[in-house]
Amino acid sequence: MGLKATNAMRRDWNERARKDAFLYIASWKDDWSEESFFASGEADYERLVEPTIARLGITPAESAMGELGCGAGRMTRAFARRFRAVTAIDISEEMQARAKRYLKDSDNVRWAPTDGVSLTGIETGSMDFVFSYLVLQHYPSAELIAGSIKEMMRILRPGGAFLFQFNGSRKATMNWRGGVASAALDGLCSIGFKRVAQSCARFAGIDPDMIGKTWRGVALCSEEVDRMVRSAGGAPAGFEGENSPLAWCFGRKASQGNP
Ligand SMILES: C[S@@+](CC[C@H](N)C(=O)[O-])C[C@H]1O[C@@H](n2cnc3c(N)ncnc32)[C@H](O)[C@@H]1O
C-alpha cells in the first residue's frame, strides 16, 4: 500500500488544489473569499487550539510549532501570528505553493515537503508543539496514520505538546444508497479505474474529486490511536469528540526518563 497510496494522495490533493483549494480544504462552505477563508483559520485557532495549549502549558511566543497538512495556509497564518517559528508541512506542492503566496509576508514560516509519512528535513526533538486538523481523516490506511503519528512524536522535544484530529466515527455518514455507491466507486478507483469512477460519480451527482480512499480515509477508535501514540513515545492526556468524525487526541511527548 505505502508508496502507491502516498502517490495517490499527492496526485489527488494537487488536483483539488488546482480545481478549488479553498473548497477542498474547508468543504463545509462553497463560496469562500480569501478574507472569509483566513478568518475561519483564526476562528478555528481560538476555538480549537487556544484552550488546549493553555492547558498543556505552551507559550506560543516562545515556541516552535509544526503543522502537518497546512493546505493553503488557512490556520498557518494564525500560527505564524502567535508562534516564534512555524514549520508548515504538506504532501501537495500545489497546496503549499498557494500557502506560500498567501503568507508571503510571514517570515517566521518554514515550508517543509513530505512524502506523505516521513518528515525528513525536520530535526528530531526540534518542536515544542505539533498540530494537525482535517488531514489524518483522509488517509487510506491505519498504517499510514501510525507512520505520521510516529513522525509527529519524533520531531517533538521531550515534554513537547501535540494536538491532532482524526476520524473516530465508524458510523456511516451517508444513507445506505450513498454508502453503497461510494464504496463501489472507491473500489473502482483502487483497481485503477479512477476516470471511470469519476464519470460514474458525475452521473450520480457526486463530486468526482471526493471519490476514492484519499478523500474518505479510514476511521480509528481512540484505543487504536492511544496505542499508536504510546508506541511512538507520546503520552495522550485526553481525547475529545470520541466516536465522532472530528475526534481529537492531545498530550505530550514523554520527558526523558519519565515515560
Ligand atoms: C482538508 S485540507 C486541511 C488543511 C488545513 N489543515 C486546514 O485546516 O486548513 C488537508 C491537507 O492535508 C494535506 N495532506 C493530505 N495527506 C497528507 C499527508 N500524508 N502528509 C501531509 N499532508 C497531507 C493535503 O494536501 C491538504 O493540503
The ligand as an SDF file (V2000), in Angstrom:
LIG
                    3D

 27 29  0  0  0  0  0  0  0  0999 V2000
   -8.5900   19.3020    4.1180 C   0  0  0  0  0  0  0  0  0  0  0  0
   -7.0120   20.0230    3.9350 S   0  0  0  0  0  0  0  0  0  0  0  0
   -6.7780   20.7880    5.5310 C   0  0  0  0  0  0  0  0  0  0  0  0
   -5.7390   21.8820    5.5090 C   0  0  0  0  0  0  0  0  0  0  0  0
   -5.5070   22.5860    6.8680 C   0  0  0  0  0  0  0  0  0  0  0  0
   -5.1550   21.6580    7.8930 N   0  0  0  0  0  0  0  0  0  0  0  0
   -6.6990   23.4210    7.2740 C   0  0  0  0  0  0  0  0  0  0  0  0
   -7.3660   23.0700    8.2610 O   0  0  0  0  0  0  0  0  0  0  0  0
   -6.9550   24.4230    6.6190 O   0  0  0  0  0  0  0  0  0  0  0  0
   -5.9150   18.6070    4.0320 C   0  0  0  0  0  0  0  0  0  0  0  0
   -4.4660   18.9420    3.6940 C   0  0  0  0  0  0  0  0  0  0  0  0
   -3.6510   17.8510    4.1110 O   0  0  0  0  0  0  0  0  0  0  0  0
   -2.7050   17.5690    3.1230 C   0  0  0  0  0  0  0  0  0  0  0  0
   -2.3210   16.1650    3.2470 N   0  0  0  0  0  0  0  0  0  0  0  0
   -3.0350   15.0700    2.9120 C   0  0  0  0  0  0  0  0  0  0  0  0
   -2.3510   13.9600    3.1820 N   0  0  0  0  0  0  0  0  0  0  0  0
   -1.1660   14.3600    3.7040 C   0  0  0  0  0  0  0  0  0  0  0  0
   -0.0180   13.6670    4.1910 C   0  0  0  0  0  0  0  0  0  0  0  0
    0.0610   12.3410    4.1610 N   0  0  0  0  0  0  0  0  0  0  0  0
    1.0070   14.3860    4.6920 N   0  0  0  0  0  0  0  0  0  0  0  0
    0.9440   15.7500    4.7090 C   0  0  0  0  0  0  0  0  0  0  0  0
   -0.0960   16.4530    4.2330 N   0  0  0  0  0  0  0  0  0  0  0  0
   -1.1490   15.7680    3.7660 C   0  0  0  0  0  0  0  0  0  0  0  0
   -3.4220   17.9010    1.8190 C   0  0  0  0  0  0  0  0  0  0  0  0
   -2.5270   18.1150    0.7600 O   0  0  0  0  0  0  0  0  0  0  0  0
   -4.2030   19.1370    2.2080 C   0  0  0  0  0  0  0  0  0  0  0  0
   -3.4540   20.2910    1.9870 O   0  0  0  0  0  0  0  0  0  0  0  0
  1  2  1  0
  2  3  1  0
  2 10  1  0
  3  4  1  0
  4  5  1  0
  5  6  1  0
  5  7  1  0
  7  8  2  0
  7  9  1  0
 10 11  1  0
 11 12  1  0
 11 26  1  0
 12 13  1  0
 13 14  1  0
 13 24  1  0
 14 15  1  0
 14 23  1  0
 15 16  2  0
 16 17  1  0
 17 18  1  0
 17 23  2  0
 18 19  1  0
 18 20  2  0
 20 21  1  0
 21 22  2  0
 22 23  1  0
 24 25  1  0
 24 26  1  0
 26 27  1  0
M  CHG  2   2   1   9  -1
M  END
$$$$
